[in-house]
């Protein structure tokens, strides 16, 4: 047997590299720092900070699980009069480098951004209201879809991409885009985050000022029920085969856990101030939520919903993505 001997410094570097490769990494958009930073989920160690466009608001991994697409919104709130940003920044997560800036032309305020089942990236722009379809390989817009609602904010996409659902922050409705047809589903207040079941049959949409989550039947595009969630709910994610709906509340600072079968809120965990962004680890063992006013991301264990560790961030953390190991 051959025994290879390495200098102590090389051995240390190799051990750090192995640890980094095995540790769970999260990407966090930090709105007031104009950065996306990468952290070890378990230790909170910052790996790299990457400068992006002004005030990034949402982000999503492409289908290759290597490139992160970041919506450079350019504003703090949708109610501001300024035009806002007009770019999507692309980061290579293998080397933490910006590889492209996609110019959106006349479209401003890119916000909600999601990966479609086809592999295309869908980004919602607020002014003028539109959904832009981006080819992630070519880094260019391949389709523009005008949206009739006011201040389009977030998006959900059916598994077969036959319909798009856009939450409109200033018109109290969710726009359904089905080919050339559009329909408005009235939910009132300020529609924000959305979560779609895996079969695509049910959409949950948060109503921030209405303190409720609308349960929408995507077959009929009508509201089945409203579920009260106090504290101004803003973002939502489904876990454990859609059994639990996790909701962040921006005023209360709580993570609410609703059983989608019983429609009961089973847990509320206070996390921090101005809670918003939320992400789930691929194995669904951990939940990450961002406390914007406190400048940290909190890691919780899924199932018992216990606070585990805080990850200190740059200023105003919001969207989170968990990178596959």
N, C-alpha and C positions, 0 to 999 in steps of 0.2 A: 504493500500500500504506500502511495506517495503522499507525504504530508507537505502541503504548501505553507510556507511561512510568509506572513505579511508584516510590514512595519506597523507599529502601533497606530500611526495616523491613518493609514489606509484601512486598517481594521475598523477604526472608529467611523470613518466615512461610510464604509459598507454597512455597518450596523444601523446608522442613521437612515441610509437609503432603503434598507429592508423595512425598517419601521414605517417610513413615510409611505412606501408602496402598499403596506398592509393596513394602514390607518384609513379610516373613513374621512374623506375630504368634502367640505362644503364650500360653495361659492356664495358670497353675500354681496348684493348691490347696496352700496353706501351712498345715499342720495346727496348728502351735503358735502361729501368729500370727492365726488365725481370719480369714484373708484368701484371696482369689483375686487374683493379680497378673497383669498383662499385660505381656509383654516382646517386644522385637524379637528374633527368632531369630538374626539375623546379628550384631548388635552387642551384644545383652544389655541394651540400654537399657530401663529400666522406664518404661512408658507410664502405668500407673495401678494403684493398689492399691485393692481393693474389700473392705470388711468384709462377712463373711457370718456364718453360724451358727458355733457352737463346734466346733472341730476337724473341718473339712471333709475327707472322705476320698476321694470319687470325684466326677467331673463328666462331663457329656456335652452336646454341641451338639444343639439341636433341629433338625428337618428344614428350618427356614427359614434355618439357618446364622447366625442372628443372636442367638438366646437360649441362654444357657448355664444348664443345670440342675445345681445343686450339692447333693450329699447331705451334710447337716450331722450327721455321725455322733455327735459329742459326746464321744468317748472316744479314747484313744491306741491301746488294744488291745482285741480282742474278748473277752479273758479277764477284763476288769475287771467288778466287780459292779454298778457304777452303772447307772441306767436308760439313759442316753445321750440323744442329741438326738431331735427329732421334727419337723424341718422340712426342706424343700427350698427353697433360695434360687434365684431366677431373676435373671440378670444380662443386661441388654441390651448386647451387645458393640459396638454402634454408638456408644454414649455412655458405656459403662462405669458404668452405674447399676443398682442393684437395683430391679427393677420389681415383684417379688412375693415373698412368703414363703408357701409352701404348708404348712399345718398338717396333719400326718399323724395327728392324733388319738391314739388308743391305741397306735399303732404307733411303736416307738422303734428307734434305731440304724439309720437309713437308710445304706446303704453302697454296694454295687454298683448302678450306674445305667447304662442303655443305651437307645438309640433303637431302637424296633421299626420294621420295614419299613412298617407302617401309619402311622407318624408319632407314635404314642403313646410316652410315656416309661415305661420299666419300672424300678422301684426296689426293691431287696431290703432288707427290714427284719429285724433280728435278734431283736427281742423284741416281741411274739410273732413267730415265724418266718413271713414272708409276702412275697409279691411284690405290690406295688401298681402298678396301671396308671393313669398320669396323662395326662389330655388336656392337651396343652401350650397350646392356645389358651384353654381355659376355666380352666386352672390349678386343676384339681380331680381328685380320685381318682374314676375311673369303674369300677374293679373291684378287688377284694381276693381274693388267692389264697393260702390257707394253705399253708405248706411244712413238710413233715414232718421235715426234717433239723435238726440243732442248730447254732445260730449261722450262719444263711445269710449268705454273704459277697459272692459275685460272681455274675453272670448272663450267659448267652449265649442268643440267640434264633434259631431257624431262620428262613430267608428267608421262608417262608410263615406264620410264627408259629404253626405247629401244635404246636410243642414249645418248652418253656423248660428250660434247664439251670441249676441253682443249685448252686454249690460251697458245702458246709457245713464251716466251719472246725473245728468241734468234734466232728463225728461221722464223719470219715474217708470221706465219700461225696459223690456228686453226685446231686441229686434231679432226675429227669426229670418234668416236668409236661406231660401230654398231655390236655387237657380236664379231666375229673373224675378221671382216673387219675394216680397217681404211682408211680414206681419208683426204687429206690436202686441206684446203680452204685458199688460199693465200690472205692475207690482207696487207702484207708489214709491214715495220717498226717494232715496238715493241708492239705486242698484249698484252693487260693487262686485264682489268675487262670486265665482260659480264653480260647482263641482258636478260632474256628470258620472252616472253609474257606468259600470263596465259594459253593460248591455246597451247603453245609450237610451234607455227608456225613461229615465228620470233625471231631471236637472234640478239642482238646488242652487238658488240665487239669493245672496244676502241683500237685505234692504237696510242700509246703515241707519238712516234716521227713523225708519219704521220699526226698528228693533225686532226684526223678524227675518226668517228665512222662508222664501217662497219655494214650494215643491211643485215643479212643473212636469206635466205629462207631455213628453216629446212626440207622442203619437197624435195627440189632438192639439198640442201647443196651447194648453190651458192650465190654469193654476188649480192643482188638486186641493192644496191647503197652505196655510201660513203657520209657521211654528215660531212662537215667541222666543226671542233670544235678546235679553236686555244688554245694555252696555255698548250699543252700536256695532253690530257684526260687520266685518269687512272682507275676510277671506275664508275659504272653506276647502277641505280636502276629505276624501273618503278613504277609509282603511278597512282591512280585514274583510275582504269580499263585500265591500259596501255596507258592512254592518254598522259602522260608526261614522258619523259625520263630525269632523273636527272644525271648529269655528273660532277665529280670533276676534276679539272685541276691542276696538281701538280706544274707547273711553274707559271702560271698566278695567282693561288690561288683563282680561281672563282668557284662558283657553276653555271653551265649552265643548263637551263631548255629548252628542245626541245619538241615541240608539235609533236607527232608521226603521226598525220593526215596530217598536213600541211608541216611537215619536217622543220619548221622554229624554230630558237632559239628565244624564247620569252623574256627570261630574262637572265642576267648574274649578279651575286651578288658577289662582292669581299668579301672574308671571312678572309683569312690569308695566311701565307706562307707555301708552300708545302702541299696543301690540298690533301687529299687522301681518307681515310675511309668515308663511308656513310651508314646510316641506317635510316629506317622509322619506326615511332611508329605504333603499330598494328591498331590504329584507323585512321592512315594517317593524323593526325593533325600536326605532327611535323617531321622535318627532322634534323638529327644530322650529322655533318661533322667534320672531324678532321684536324686541322692545325698543322702538325707535328713539324715544326720549331718553332712555337710559344707556344707549349705545352698547347693547349686548344682544347676542343670540342665546336663547336658552335651549338646552337639550333636555328632553323628557323621555322616559321609558314608556313605550306604547303598552297599553293594556292596564297598567296600574296608574298611568299618567302622573308619575312622580318626577319632580324636578331633579335633574341629575347634575349638570354643570353649566356654568355660564361661560360664554365665549365673548371676550371683550373685542369690540369692533371699532372701526373708524366711525365718523359721525353720521348718524341717521340710517341705521341698517334697515332694510325692508325686504326685498325679494331674496329667496334662498333656493339654491339647487344643490342636491346631493349627487356627487360624482360617483359613478360605478367604480368599484375597486379593480 
